[in-house]
């Protein structure tokens, strides 16, 4: 009996030693690439929800739109976020001192009264970070400047231009936003700021890709904010995806966007609001040699034909008033000889001024009909 007991005890000790060695081997196996990544200079990815001071109170989940801006939030983007998104070094100092203020209605800007005064025209601008004014002061956004132009041009009516832009939104989220907020905001005109990456965002949402905002995507994003090695793998996966993008040339690429446009038409009709869409250019369309990358691969050799012509046709078929800003930007670029962009997507202050000056007469003509 004693011998059998010792044998059993020896087996348990041996099993425990093996389990310990297996656990240590696994730990070393997992730790080695993490240590190597950090020694090579790789850091964990920035958390999109924590790229700004106070960002934990600036963005909150939304069951339909994935996320939304928190009413009353105030935040300032960090320099690291600017570098990560490829902002020109000339703008870095300005970038990190910009304070974004969200009013009580969840709109960027000062507080506004939801009750519409008499003889007032209210315009709700929908869009992503281009409409929001990512990287520029509030008074430099085309939304703010557009309101100034409209109110200076006429004394018979008062104009309110509300900034409903939310960084990262695509057309389907803007439609959901209008469905949720439209009846409360009572807009007379809904102005959609459209950029080519909205097509990609609409398709990704429909396909529920891994790097989206589903449960799997949020889990992966969370892990990459803690692990330098996983952040490295994520970045490589994104680079691989960008290298293998194909030009979106056919109707199949635009099916989800077409559905969102149909929804915007139906929702604006339900609200009794006019609907207009403004197509914003990408930097490579105005400055062909500036920051080549994502869009030249996505659009092919003739981005003008692959983007503005398609969205113009879709708007025409649906009776959506449409403005292409590319000609205005090309004229301004030939005259001013200075960049109108912060990065491949986002306009700087002069670029927003060009946009506002082009949109203003378009809206005046539209509202006079």
Secondary structure, DSSP 4 states (H G I P E B T S, - for coil): -HHHHHHHHHHHHHHHHHHHHHHHHHHHHHHHHHHHHHHTT--PPPPGGGSEETGGGTEEEETTTEEEEPTT-EEEE-HHHHHHTT--GGGHHHHTT-EEEB-TTS-BSS---SSPPTTEEEEEEE-SHHHHTTTS-GGGSHHHHHHHHHHHH-SSSEEEEEE---TT--HHHHHHHHHHHHHHH--SEEEEEE-THHHHHHHHHHHT-TTSSSHHHHHHHHHHTT-HHHHHHHHHHHHHHHHT-----SGGGGHHHHHHHHHHHHHHHHHT-EEEEEEPPPHHHH-TTSS-SHHHHHH-S-HHHHTHHHHHHHHHHHT-EEEE-HHHHHHHHHHH-S--BSSSS-B-HHHHHHHHHHHHHHHHHHHH-
